[in-house]
Amino acid sequence: MEIKELAQAFNDQTEAVVSLLSKYEWSETERIETARHMEKLRADLSGTQDRLSGTATALDTAIGSLPTQIEVRLRHRFEGRTRIYGLIFLLGMIIMALTTGAWIASRRENAQLRESDLKYRYHRLTIPDAALHADTLYQHNPDGFHKMVLLMEAQRQALQRAETNARQKEAEALKAREKLEDLKRKAP
C-alpha cells in the first residue's frame, strides 16, 4: 500500500470511530476530550505521513544505487575444532586405507599358501617317497634346498629354451631342404 492510501484508511477509520462514539450518550466534556484526541491523532498521522514519504524516497534512491550483482568471494577456513576434526578424519581415512591394503595382501598370500599346501599334500599322497625325500633335504639345509630348487628351475628353463631352438632349427632345415629340392626340379 502507498502512504496516501494508508492515510486515507486511517481517516476513514477515525470517522467511523467518531460516528460510533456519537451513538453513545456521552457528556459534553467526554465528547470534547475525544474530539481533541482525534485531532491530535490526525496531526500525528499527517506528520508521520510526511516523514514516511521522505523515508520512502530515501529508500527508493538507496535501492536504486545498489548494484544489480554483488561479487561474493567464498573462502573456506578450517580453524579451531574444525581443523582438529578434519585432521582426525583424514588420519582415520589413511589408517583405514592402509588396513584395507594389508588385509587384501594377506588374503592373497593366504590363498597362495593354501594352494601350495594342497599341492604338497597331493604329492605326499601320490608319491610319498618323493615328498619324504624333499622334506628330508629341506630339514638338513633349508638355504641349500632353496638354492638347489632355483638351480634346478634354471636348468629346466635352459633345457626348454634349447629344445625350442632345436625345433626351430629343424623346421628351418626342413624348409631349406624343400626349397633345395624345388630348385633342383626347376633346374634343366
C-alpha positions in Angstrom: 0.0 0.0 0.0 1.1 3.5 -0.7 1.4 6.1 2.1 -1.6 8.1 0.8 -3.8 5.0 0.9 -2.7 4.3 4.5 -3.6 7.9 5.5 -6.9 7.7 3.8 -7.6 4.4 5.5 -6.7 5.9 8.9 -9.1 8.9 8.2 -11.9 6.6 7.3 -11.3 4.6 10.5 -11.3 7.7 12.6 -14.5 8.9 11.0 -16.1 5.5 11.7 -14.9 5.7 15.4 -16.4 9.3 15.7 -19.7 8.1 14.2 -19.7 5.1 16.6 -19.0 7.3 19.6 -21.8 9.7 18.6 -24.3 6.9 19.1 -23.4 6.6 22.7 -24.5 9.0 25.3 -21.6 10.9 26.5 -21.2 14.0 28.5 -20.1 17.2 26.8 -16.6 17.1 28.4 -16.1 13.5 27.2 -17.1 14.4 23.7 -14.7 17.4 23.7 -11.9 15.3 25.1 -12.5 12.6 22.5 -12.5 15.2 19.7 -9.2 16.6 21.0 -7.7 13.1 21.0 -8.9 12.6 17.4 -7.4 15.9 16.2 -4.2 15.0 17.9 -4.1 11.6 16.1 -4.8 13.3 12.8 -2.0 15.7 13.3 0.4 12.9 14.3 -0.7 11.0 11.3 -0.1 13.9 8.9 3.4 14.4 10.4 4.1 10.7 10.2 2.9 10.7 6.6 5.4 13.4 5.7 8.2 11.5 7.5 7.2 8.2 5.8 7.2 9.8 2.3 10.7 11.2 2.9 11.9 7.9 4.2 10.3 6.1 1.3 12.0 8.5 -1.2 15.4 7.9 0.6 14.9 4.2 0.5 14.0 4.3 -3.2 17.2 6.2 -4.1 19.3 3.9 -1.9 17.8 0.8 -3.5 18.4 2.3 -6.9 22.0 2.9 -6.2 22.7 -0.7 -5.2 24.4 -2.8 -7.8 22.4 -5.4 -9.5 25.1 -8.1 -9.0 27.3 -8.3 -5.9 30.6 -10.2 -6.1 30.9 -12.7 -3.4 34.2 -14.4 -2.5 33.8 -17.5 -0.6 36.8 -18.6 1.5 36.9 -21.9 3.3 38.7 -21.7 6.5 39.5 -24.5 8.9 40.1 -23.1 12.3 39.9 -24.3 15.9 38.0 -27.5 16.4 37.2 -27.9 12.7 40.8 -28.2 11.9 41.3 -30.9 14.6 38.2 -32.8 13.4 39.4 -32.6 9.8 42.9 -33.9 10.7 41.3 -36.8 12.8 39.1 -37.7 9.8 42.0 -37.6 7.4 44.2 -39.7 9.7 41.3 -42.2 10.1 40.9 -42.5 6.3 44.6 -43.1 5.9 44.6 -45.8 8.6 41.6 -47.4 7.1 43.2 -47.4 3.6 46.4 -49.0 4.9 44.5 -51.6 6.9 42.4 -52.5 3.9 45.5 -52.8 1.7 47.2 -55.0 4.3 44.1 -57.2 4.6 43.9 -57.7 0.8 47.6 -58.5 0.6 47.4 -61.0 3.5 44.3 -62.6 1.9 46.1 -63.1 -1.4 49.2 -64.6 0.4 47.0 -66.9 2.5 45.2 -68.1 -0.7 48.6 -68.9 -2.3 49.7 -70.7 0.9 46.5 -72.8 0.8 47.1 -73.7 -2.8 50.7 -74.7 -2.1 49.7 -76.7 0.9 47.1 -78.6 -1.2 49.7 -79.3 -3.9 52.1 -80.6 -1.4 49.5 -82.8 0.3 48.6 -84.2 -3.1 52.3 -85.1 -3.8 52.6 -86.6 -0.4 49.6 -88.9 -1.1 50.6 -89.9 -4.7 54.4 -90.1 -4.4 55.1 -90.5 -0.6 58.8 -91.3 -1.2 59.5 -88.1 -3.2 57.7 -86.0 -0.6 59.6 -87.6 2.2 62.9 -87.1 0.3 62.0 -83.4 -0.2 61.2 -83.0 3.5 64.5 -84.6 4.5 66.5 -82.4 2.2 64.8 -79.3 3.4 65.2 -80.2 7.1 69.0 -80.7 6.7 69.8 -77.5 4.9 66.9 -75.0 4.1 69.1 -72.5 2.4 70.9 -75.1 0.3 67.5 -76.6 -0.6 66.3 -73.2 -1.8 69.4 -72.7 -3.9 69.1 -76.2 -5.3 65.5 -75.6 -6.3 66.4 -72.3 -8.0 69.3 -74.1 -9.9 67.0 -76.9 -11.0 64.4 -74.4 -12.3 67.1 -72.5 -14.2 68.4 -75.8 -15.7 64.8 -76.7 -16.7 64.3 -73.3 -18.4 67.6 -73.6 -20.2 66.6 -77.1 -21.4 63.2 -75.9 -22.6 64.8 -73.0 -24.5 67.3 -75.4 -26.1 64.5 -77.7 -27.2 62.6 -74.8 -28.6 65.6 -73.6 -30.5 66.3 -77.2 -31.8 62.7 -77.5 -33.1 63.0 -74.1 -34.8 66.3 -75.1 -36.4 64.8 -78.5 -37.6 61.9 -76.6 -39.1 64.2 -74.2 -40.8 66.4 -77.1 -42.1 63.3 -78.9 -43.4 62.2 -75.7 -45.2 65.7 -75.3 -46.7 65.7 -78.9 -48.0 62.3 -78.4 -49.5 63.5 -75.3 -51.2 66.6 -77.0 -52.5 64.5 -79.9 -53.9 62.2 -77.3 -55.6 65.2 -75.6 -57.1 66.7 -79.0 -58.4 63.4 -79.8 -60.1 63.1 -76.5 -61.7 66.7 -76.6 -63.0 67.1 -78.1 -66.6 
